[in-house]
Amino acid sequence: MRITKIETAVIEANYDWTIVKVSTDKGIAGWGEAFFAPGLTATLREFNEFLPGEDPRDVDRLARLMRTALGATGTAGMGYHAISAVETALWDIVGKATGLPVYQFLGGKYRDRVRIYADCHAGEGLASLSPVLLPRTPSWMQKGKKARTRRTELSTKYHGGQKSEAREIRARAYAKRAAQMKRQGFTALKFDVDVPTEYSLDDYNRSLTRREIEIMVSLVAALRKAVGRDVDLAIDCHWNYGVNDAIKLARACEPYDLLWLEDPTPPENNDALARVTAATSTPIATGENHYQRHHFRELLEREAVDILAPDFQKVGGLLEGRRIADMAEVHYIAVAPHNISSPIGTMAAAHLCAAIPNFLALEWHAASVPFFDDLIRGRREPLIQKGYIRVPEKPGLGIELDEGVAYKYRKPGEAFFGLPG
């Protein structure tokens, strides 16, 4: 069996869902997904220069070959998004060729169901961001017109927010969303607290005013009151703060028994994060912007983190994700993977989550995407039911992309599995 071609498509959802299709001369095709990035599909198509003719079952060797091919881009970043997608598609092919589910190649499963935590963003409905993190209205919401972004001043302090949008966020909107997701059966939720307020004094110095911290804590308090003590809560800061204010925020959240506080400081400085982790009883999580096991090794050895949150569509693939989880297990650290994917990336992550002992919960960021389940060909029930994904026993990933539905929500200007954009 030999690879014949690598094709891509981009679906406009809350983010760009970049889907990869790897075809073979035996008629078996595999699906994978890459974390979004500007210019990503061009990188993926470059793999057609050397992967066709290779045996798709040599997954680890081909992953190393892709790393070598992208060596000029370094050991992190968009190139690893691309590698992760193709590596996942290769495992899908291996599973289909052998009649076995992907988790069998990752060590077998510890669990039949994978616990999902719902990322509720800032409590609103569908919030869509472009590859350069500008708020946008997807093209499918505009009768086929190109997605419209709001070209206002980017904020370096608020995730997906604009400086001009600074306002006091109402806690009841968070509480309402949390109660809604609890009724759907979720036992863990995550919300953003790095939201625009009227009380910021500087957009660039990574500091928080006392009033900003008070507002963040009021959101956490409202969430805890809304869901009680039987639902786990996490909050996300998206790498925005300095050490001192991150510690203040984490300590102020201690009475609310968070599952974790995510990414309080920038990802480049593990020593800074270690200071935050050591200064609070609130568990600290990070990993979304780390790549390969080598980056995670330093996090673990410096005791900079309580919970690892790697993104399997970024780290270099599912096998690399397995290696990272094994390293975390040596340090008795739980793994709660970051995930903003379509059903393809989500199911790929679920296979790996089923296969690692130290799994905590897998993120789902698409509760407000109306066509999420429609993208799965032939599926008659939601992929996520009462806060869990059941691990499939079908060969490969166990799901197929409905290309007709995907085409309906495609990104204008991007090729669609060989069709021009």
N, C-alpha and C positions, 0 to 999 in steps of 0.2 A: 504494500500500500504506500502511495506517494502523495505528497501535497501537490495540488495543482494551482491553487490561487488563494489569495487573501483579499477579501472585500469588506467594505465598511458601509455603515449607514448611521445617521445621527437622528435621534428622536428628540423633539423639543418637549421637555416636561418641566419640572421645577428646575432642573439643570439639563445640559445636553447629555443625553444617554448615548454613548458611542458604542455601537454594537459591531462586533467582528464576526465574520463568517469565514471559516477555513474549509476549503473543499478538497476532496481527494479523488484519485482515479478509480476508487472502488464505489463511488456514489455516496460515501458517508461524509457528511458535513458537520462541523463542530461550531458551537456558539461560545463567544466570550464577550466581555464588556470591559471597557477602559474608563477610569475616572476622567472626567472632562478636562480639557486644556485647550487653549488657542492653538490651532494648527495641528491638532493631534492626528487627524485622518491622513494627512500627508505623510507623517512619520510611519503610520501603519502600512500605507501602500508601498513604502520603500522596502518592506520585508519581502515583497514579490521579487526583489533582485536576487535573493539567495535561498529562500525557503522552499519554493517549488522544486520538486524532485527529491526532497528529504522525506524520510519515514516519520510520520506524525507520532508514532509510538515512542520515539526517542525524546521524550518530553524534556527531561532535565538537560540533555546535551543541547537541544535546540534553544532552550532558555539561555544557556551559557553562550551559545552562538549569537543570539540576539543581543546579549549584553556586550559582547565583543564588537558587534557591528555598530553599536551606539556608544562606543567607548569615548568618542570625542565629546559627548554631551555630559560626561561625568557619571557619578554613581547615584544620582537622585533625579527626580523631576519627571517631565513628560515622557521621556523614553521608557521609563519603568511602568508608566500607565499602559503604554503600547505593549510592552512585553507581557504584562499581566493578562491583558485581554487575549493575546494569542496563546499563551500558556494554558489558560482556562479552556479555550476552544480545543486545544490538543487533548486535554483530559476528557473532554466530551467525546471526541473521536475515539479515544482508547476505550472508553466505556461502551460506546455503541458497537465497536468492533468485537468486543469480548462478551457483550450481553450483561455487563455489570455496572452498577451505579458508581459514580465518581468516588464516593466516600470509601469504597473498598480499596482504592489505590492510595488512600491517605491514612491507612491504618485500621480501617473498620470503624464501626460506630459505637459510641458510648450511650447514645440516646436516640430515640425514635422521633422525638419532637425537639425543635429548636426554639428557645424562648426569644421573643422579639420585643425590643423596646421601641416605642413610637417617638420619633423626633417631631415635636410639635412646633418647632421654629420659634416664632414670637407670638404664638397663639392665634394667628390669622389663618385664612384658607390658603389657596394656592399662591405661593410667592415664588416667582421664577427669576433666576439670575442668568445673565449671559456668561460666556467663558471668561470675561474680564470682570465678573462680579457686579455688573450694572443691573439694576432692576429692569425687567422687560415684560412685555406682553407677548406670549408665544404667537406664532403666525396662525395656528389653527383656531385661535380665539378671534382672529381678524379676517376670516374668510379667505385664507390663503396668502394674505399680504405678508411681507417679510416682518419678522419679529421687531417690535418697536422697543427700543431701550430709552431710558431717561438719562440724557447726557448732562447730568448735574455734577457738582463737585463730589468726588469720591471721598468718603470718610475713612481715615485710617484707624478709627476707634470703634466703629460699629459694624458688625457683620451684615453685609447686604444693605446697609442703611446709608442715608445721605445726611450730610451735615445740615442741609436745609430742612430736614424732616425732624429736627430735634423737638421732642415733645415728651410730656410725662405719659408713660405707658400705664394704662389702667389695669390694675391687678385682676379685676373681675373678668377681663377677656382671657387671661391665662387660666383662671379657675374654671371658667366655662369650658374651655377646650380640654382641660385635664379631666373634668368630670365626664365629658363626652367620650374620651378615649378609655376611661375606666369602664364605662358601660359596655364598650365593645370587647372587653375582656383582657385588655393589656394590664400587666402587672408591673410594668416599668415604663416611665416617660422621661423625655428630656426636653428642656426648653432653653432658649437663648436668653441670657441676661445682659449681654452687651448690646443694648438697644439705645436709640437716641433719646436723650433727655434734655431738659432745659437748663441743666445745672453743670454742664461741662465748661471748664475754664480754658482748656487747651486741647486741640485735636491731635496733637503730635507727641506729647511727652509721656504717654503711657500712664498718666496719673488719674486717680479717681477722687472727686470731691467727697466730703462726708455725705452730702445729700445724694449723690449718685449711688453710693454704697447702700444708703438707707432705702432707696427705691428698689435696688436689686434684691435686698433682703425682704422687702415687702412683697415682691413677686413670689419669692420662695415661700414665704409664710402663707400667702393666698393659695398657692398650689398644695401645700401640705394640708391646709384646712379643707380644701376641696376633695382630696382623695383619701384622707386619713392616713393611718399607719400601715395599711396593707398593700399599698402601691409604692414601689421604689421611685425616687425622683433623682434626676441628674440635671446639672446645668452646664451650659457651654459658654466659654468666654473668648474662643477663637484667637488665642495668642496675643491679646491686646494690652496686657498690663505689665507694669514693673513688679519687682519682687515685693516691696513693702505693701503696696495696695492690694496685690493678690493675696498676701497673708491676711490683711485686714478683712477682705471679703470672705475668705475661707473660714476664718474664725467666727465671723458674724453669722455664718450659715450653720455652725456646729449644732445649735439647738434643734435643727430641722432634719437631722439624720439623713443627709444626702447619700445616695448610692455612690456618687462621685461629683467632683467639680472638674470640668474638662478644659484643658489648654489655657491656663491662666496667664502664662508667660510665653514669649516667642520660642519656637522649637529649636533654635540654633544653640542655645546655652543650657545644657543639662545641669550644670552646677546651680544656675539660678532656680531652675525648677526644683532641684533637690532641697534648696533652702525653704521653698514654699511647702513642700511635702513634709519636711521635718518639723514645721512650725504649727501644724494644725492636725486635728483629729478628723477633719473632713477628708475623705479619700480623694487623691488627685489622679486624674487619668490623662494620658496623652498617647500619641502614636500615629495619628492621621497624616501628619506631614513628616514621617520618618520612612526610610526606604531600606530594604534588605535587612538581613539579620545583623549586619555589622553596625548599623545605626542603632538598632534596638539593644545590642550588647552593652553599649556604653550607658544607655538609660538604666538598664538593670544593674550593672555593676556599681553605678554611683548611687543606687537606691533613690533615684530621682522620681519614682512613680509608684503608685499603689495598684493601678489597673492599667493594662496595656490596651490601646485602641487602634490596632493596625487596620489599614484599609486594604483588603485583598485585591482590589482593582488598581492598587498603586505599588505595593511592596515588591512586586516581581513575580507574582503568581501564587497559585494555591500551595505548591510544594514549599515555596519560600515562606508562606504563611504558616505552614505546619512547623517549619524549623524555628520560626520566631516563637510560636506557642510553646514548643518544647523548651526553648531557652527560658521563657517566662516560668514554666513549671519548675525548673530547677531553683528558681527564686521564690516559689510559692506565690506567684502573681497571677491573678485572674486575667482573662482575655475577653474584652467586650468590643468586637470589631466595629469600626466605623463603616457605614454603608449608605450611599445615596443613590443606589443603582435601580435600574429597571428589574423586572423579574429574572432576567438572565444573570446579572451580577448577584442579585439577592439569593437566588437558588444555588449559585456556585459557592457563595459564602456559607450557606446553610450546610452544604455537604462537608465543608471543612469544620464548621462548628460542631457537627455531629461527631467528628472524629478526634477531637481534642478533649482531654480530661478537664482542663482548667477553663472551660468556657463559662461565661457569665450571662451575656445577652447580646443579641445581634441587632444593630440599628435598622430601622425602616423609616425612610424619609419621604415616603410617597403617599401618605394618607389622604392628601388633597389632590392627587393626580387622578382624574376620573376614569382614565383608560388603563390603569396599571394592570388589572387582571385580564383585560381584553387583549393584551399583547401575547398571552399564552394561547397557543393554538389548541382548540378543542377543549379548553378547560371550562367546566360548568359550575365551579364553586371557587370562592376566593382562595388565593394562595395562602393568605394569613387568616387563620380562624381562631378567635378568642386569644389572640396574643401569641400564637405559635405557628410555626411551619412544620408540617409533617414531612420527614425526610423520605423522598421517593425511592422506590425499589426498581424503577425502570432503568434501562441502560443509560449511561452518560449522566448528564445533568437531570434527566427525567422530565424536561419540558422542551418544547419547540417554540420558536418565535413565530407568531402569526404575521407574516410579511405584509399581508394586505392591510391589517390594522396599523402596523408600523409605518407603512407608506402614507397612510392618512395623516399621521402626526410627524412626518419627516421634516427635517430642517431644510428650507429652500436654499439652493446653492450648493448643497452637499450631495455627492454621489450616493445612490441608494443601491448597494450590492451590485454594482456594475452599470446601473442606469445613470445617465447624466443628471446632475443636480438642476 
